[in-house]
């Protein structure tokens, strides 16, 4: 009876909201994405398209508001011990999974333990002593050292700490992908037709928070009957499809189409939050364990040529040395004197000093990804100009990701990052990451960054870490760029935030 009354109350609240605001319920939203993910298991991979879809299905204890501050989602609240080492997190009561089970502490413990093994950065994982049930609706996380960053870590969507039923977690373990896509979110998984689409449907028993929508947090309303994510590899087809009305939303769109689409009164254009293009260097194994060679690559790269070649007009990119974005509280100019120096003579000198003997330097390329492919073609020529024997090897997306996990198979890979709000969210800082950046000074500084409570002191620590980036060169920062996104004018309520979501979105006739 309690559950039925709760459902009636939720439906009535939704009806009142619709009548009060003119928001319309119903319809199917069709979203065209560039590629198909290999899974919807949020713990498994950081691939953008996984969480763009799965975040409608799965929720986390915390999420982020419009200012990127951690706010409760499935959590009802939390308490922290005086020494900052013990977090008691209360769980909202009356929240149901899509299989009809009520969310309880056992589900949270199982999910967070799996997340620690699969999705959490090493710095978080190594600081957690235990996760334990301390009540039917409460879990306790005990830390080795105080870490005020914990709620933010639990709120991050990239490889996010998604909560699944304990039975689903136990069936998959840490070694297999989750294949039962069951969560507590406003939409539930309906079908996946490989090579075609994933279909989500409104979850009738969804238990929303009651606060006003704020960023990714607050009240979520599933106005749409269905969301259909279709996989359209051809960028021109995505662009034409939105203009023709075949798709309501599409990303990314070729930058060359910007002026033409801007003139279409039925389509709304926007640029995404800034992303970051960088060159990943394998510092853990092979030829580029030689720091002078990595420094030579940094000195040789013409960042402007790369950005123009990949993104075209300057409205879609910017030169910037920061390893964090200008829009965050963490930007510094620590690497400015070494960024985009484009000094080929100095680069050749470093190559000579390194003792490099002409052995192949393998650059692995994910051929279907335009950013990676175009960037790799330009980079190959830049690095050949300083005497490096670059061997470009093309793979499909899935194989490329698998090869990158094996440090014996590659030396260079062009990559990018979505918008981050805290430096420790950068994968490069994780000692277990693909690039193998093992630096004792970096590890000490990152631990200090995570435990420092004073923002000015923390920024000074981050500045020291940025200097290490430019000294040790685990990556080469190329610049920031913006994805070009388009959607139909009948799509209402879309929030222009770095991560896509379509709750609180409706279609207007």
N, C-alpha and C positions, 0 to 999 in steps of 0.2 A: 504494500500500500504506500509505504514511504516513497518508493521509487516512482510509482505512478503519479502521486501528487506532485513530486518534484518535476516530472516531465511536463505535467499540465501547467505548472507555474512558469517553467522555462518558455513554453510555447506562447503563453499569454504575454509574457514580457516581450517576446519577439514581435508579437502582433501589435502591441502598444507602440514599440519602437518604429515599426513600419508605418503605422497610421500617423505617427507624430512627425516623421521626417520625410515621407514620400518615398522611402526606399522600397524597392520592389523585390518580392521573393519569387524564385523560380528560374527556369532556363538552364541551359548548358553553356558554360564558358569554355572556349577552345583556345588553348595556349600552345603556340608552336615554339619548340625548343630545338637548339642546334644538334644535339646528340642524345642518344638513349643511354641512361645509366645501366650499369651491370647489376645493380641491386638497389633496394630502397632501405637497406640496413644502415641507419645513420651512424652507428658505431664503426662501421666497416671502412668507410672511405670519406675523404674530404671533397670529393667531386661535387661541384656546385649543383648539378641537376638532381643529385640524390636528395639533398635537403630542400631544394625548391619544391619538390613533390612531397617528400616524406614529412615535412614540418606541418602539413595539413592533417596528417594522420597521427603523428606522435608529438607529445609535448614533453617539457622538461620541468624540473623543480623550479627553475628560474628562467626568465627571459630578459630582454633588454627594452627599456623605454626609448623614447625619441632622442634622449640625450645619451644613449648607450650605457645607462646605468643599470645594474642588475636589479630586477624586480621579481617578486614571486609570480609563478605561473601555476604549477601544481602544488607548490608549497603554500601553506597557510601563513607561515611566519617562521622565524628562527631565533635562537638565543646562542650567544657565544660566551664561553667561560672567561674569567678574568685574565687568564694567561693567554687567551686567543687561540688555544689549541683544540678546543672541543666545540663543535657546532651541533646543537640539537635542532633539527629541522622538522617542523610540524607539517603534516600532509593534509590537504583539503579533504573533508569527508563528503561522501555522496557523489564522488566522481567515478564514472563507469567506463571500462574499456569497451571496445566495439564488440567483444564477445559476450558482454553482459556481466562480466565480473566487476566487482567494486575494487578500485585502487586501494591497496593497503601497503604497509611498510615492507612486507616481504617482496613485493614487486619492485619497490624502489631499491632495496638492498641488492637484489639480484641484478638489476639493470646497471646500477652504479659500479658494482664490482666488475661486470663485463666491460663497461665503458673504460674503467681504469686499465683493463688488459688490452683494449683495442683502440680506444679513441683519445684518451687523455694524453697530454704531453708528458714527457719523462719527469719534468720538474714537479708536476702535480702528482703523478703516480708515486714518485719516490718519497713524497712528503705525507702520504696518507698511511696512517698506522692501521686503521680499521674503519669499516662501515658496519654498523650494527643496528638491528631493530631495538628500539627502546620503548615501544608501545605499538598498538595496532596502527596508529596514524602518526608515528614519529620514528625518525632514524637519527642516529648519532654518528657523526664523522669525527674521528680523532686524528690529529695531525702531529707530525714529529716536531715541526716548528710552526709558530703562528703565521697565518697567511690570510690577510684580509681580502685577498684576491679570489678566495674560494667561490663565493656566490657568482662572481663574473665568469669563472671557469665553468661553472655548472649552467650558466646562461648562454654560452657561446653555441651557435648553431652549427658551425663547421665541425664535423665529427662530434656532433653534440651529444650531451648526456641524456639521450632520449629514454623515456620510461616505457618499458614493455611489460606484459604479464610475466610473472616469474616462470610460468610453464614454457613460454616462448623462448625465454633466455636459456633455460635449462636444456631445451631441445637443441639449440644451436651451439651452446658453449662459446668459447672464444675462437675456436678453430674453423667453424663453419658460418656462412652467412645466415642471417635470419631470413626465413622465407614466409613466415606467417606475419603479414603486415598488419598488426593489431596495435592500436594506440588508444588515446583518450581524446584525440583532437576533433575539431568540428566536422571533418570529412573522414569517411572510411574508405578503405581500399575495396574496389569492386572487381576490376579485371586488369590484366596486363597482356596485351597482344604484342609479342616480340616483333620489333621492326616497325610497329605502327603507333601504339599509344598505351598510356595508363589512364584508367578511368576511376575517379573518386566520386562518391555520393555523399550527400548531406547525412550526418549522423543524428538521428532523431533524438537520441538520449543525451546529447552533448550537454555538459555542465560547464557553463561559462563563468568566468569571473564577472564581477558586477561593476568594477571601476570603469571609467570612461576609457575608450581605446587610446593607447599611448605607445607609439613605436610598435614593437611586436607584442606588447602586453596589453592588459586590460580586457575589456569585454570583446569577445569574438562572436560574430553572428554569421551563420552559414545561410546567406540569402539564396545562393545558387543551389539548384537541384543537383547539378553535377559539374565537375571540372574535368575536362579531357585534355591531357597533356599529349600532344602529337609530336613525333620526332621527324624533323624536316631538315635534312643535312644541307640542302642547297639554300644559300642565303637569299638569292634572288627569288626563290619560290616563297620563302617566308615573307619577303617584302611585298610581293604581288598579292599573296594570299590575304594579308591584312587589308590592303587597299580594296580587294574584291569582296571582302566580307567573309572569306572562308575561315579565317582565324580572327579571334578578338584581340589577341596579344601575341607579339613575336619578339624574340631576341636571340642573338644580336642581329642587327640589320647592317648591310654594307654602308659604310660612311658615304660612299659615292652617291647613294640614293637620297641623302639628307635633303637637299634643296627641292627635289621633286616631291618627296613625301610631305615636306613642310607645307607645300602649296595645296595639299589635299584637305578639304574642310572636314572630311569624315574621319580623319586620323589624327591622333595626338602623338607628337614626338617628344622624347626626352632623352637626356644623357644620364647615365647611371652615376652613382657615387664613384669617386676615383678608385681605380684599381692600380696595380703595380706590375710592370713588366721587368723581369730580371733574368739573368743567365745563371743557371745552376752549375757549379763546378764540383766535380767529385774530389773532395779533399781527403777522402778516406782510403782510397785504393787507386793504384795506377799512376800514370804520368803526372797528374795534377796534384799528387801529394807534395810535389815540389812547389813551395810557396812562391818562388821567383817566377815560375811559369804562370801561376794564377795572377800574380801582380802584372805580368806582361800582358795578359789578356785584358785586365782592367785598363791598362794604359792604352791599349790598341783600339778599344771599342769607341766608335763614333755613335754616341747615343742618339743624336739628332737625326742622322741618316737612318738609323733603325726605326725610330718613331715615325718619321715621314714615310718610310717604305711600308710600314705595317698599317699605320692609321690614317695617313694622308694629311688633310688640312689640320692646322694647329689647334682648332677648336676642340679636337678630339684627344689631345695629349698635351703634356707639359714636361719640360725638363725640371728635375728636382733631385737633389742629392739625398734627401731624407729617407731613412729606412722605415720611418713612420710618416703618415700623411700630414700635410699642412693643416688640415681640418681638425686634427686631434690635439690633445694637450701634450703630446710627446714629440713633436717635431723639433729637430735640432739641425744645425748646419755643420755638424762634426766632420762630415766627409767632403765638404764643398770643394776644398783645394785639390782633391784627388778624383772628383767625379767628372766624367766626360772630358778628361784631359786630352784625349785624342792625340797622344804623343807617340807616333809610330817609331821614331828614332830611339826614344827611351825604352819602348817595348822591345825592340830588337836587341838593345843592350841587355835587358833583363833575360831574354831568351838565351843569349850567349853565355851570360853568367850562370844560368841554370844548368848548363851542361847538356841541354836537350840535343838528342842525336837524330832527330827526324822520325822517331817512331810515330805510328798512326795515333791521332787523338780522335776518338770516336764521338761524334755528335749524334745523339739519338733524336729522331724527329717523329712527332705524331702527325703524320701526313694529312689526315682529314681536318685538323684544327688549323684554321687560317692563320691565326696569330703566330702559332708555333712554326708552321711551314714557312711563311713569308719571312719571319724573323730569322729563322735558321739559314735561309738562302743568303740573306744579306750578311749575317754574321760569319758564315763560311768564307766569304770573299774577304772580309775585314781581317780575319785571323790568318788566312793564307798570305796576306800581304806582309806579315812579320815573320814569315818562314815556318809557320806551323803546318804540319801535314794533317789537315782536317779531313776526316772520313765521315761523310753524312750517311746515316743509315735510317731509312724510313720504315715505320711500323704503323699498324692500325692503332686506334686509341687504347684498346684493352691490352694489346701486346706491349705497347710503349710503357704503360703503367707497370706491367709485370717486369719488363726488362730493367726499369729504373730501380726496382727493389733489389737487383743484383749488382753490387758495385763493381764486379769484375767485368761487366758488359758494356761500360760506357765511361766517358769523361765529361761530356758537356750536354746540357739540355736546356732549351729555352723554356721559360715558365712564367707564371703570373700569379698574383695574389688578389683575392677580393679584399674589400675594405676591412681593416682591423681597428679595434678601439684601444687595445693594450699591446705593448711590444711583445710580451711573452706569448701572444697568440701566433706569432710568426713561427712557421714550421722549422725554419733554419736554426732556431735556438734549441730545438729538441735534440738531445744527444743521440737519439735513436733514428733521426731522420735519414732520408735517402742520400743526402750529400756527405754524410760522415764527418761533420765538422767537430772534431774532438779537440777542444782547447780548454785547458785547466782554468785559465784566467776567466774565460767566458762563463764557465760553470759557476765559479765563485760569484761573479757579478750578477748572473741571473738569479741565483738564490737570494742575494742581497736585494735585488729589485723586487722580488715577490714578497719579501717580508718587511720591506721598508714602508712605514706608514706616512711619512712626511713627503708630500708631492715634490717639493723642491729638491730634496735629497734623492728621491727616486729618479727625477729627471737627470740629475748629475750622474747617477749610475748608468742610466740609459745612454747618456752621451758617451761615457767610457766604452760601453758595448758597441755603439756605432763606430767609434774609432777602431775597435777590433775588426769590425766588418771590413773597413778599408785597408787595414794593415794585413789581415790574414786572408782576405778575399775568398770566403766560402761561396759568395754570390757576387755578381756584378749588377748593380742597380742600373737599369736602362732609363726608366722614367715612369710617369703616371699616365693613365689613359682612361677613357670613358666609353663604356658600351653604348651603342645607339639602340634604343628601345622604342617600339611603336605599339599603340593600341587603338582600338576603335572608340569613337566618341561616345558610344552607348555604354561603355564600361565606366561605371561610377564607383567612387569610394576607394580607388586604388591608391595605396600609400607609396610615395616615391622614396623608398628606403633601400639600402644596399642589398638586402636579401628579399627576394620575391615572396609574396604571399597574397592569397585571394579570399581569405575570410574578410568580412565587412565590405565585400565588393558585390555589386548587383548590376544587372543589365536593365537599361532603360529603353523602352520601345521608342 
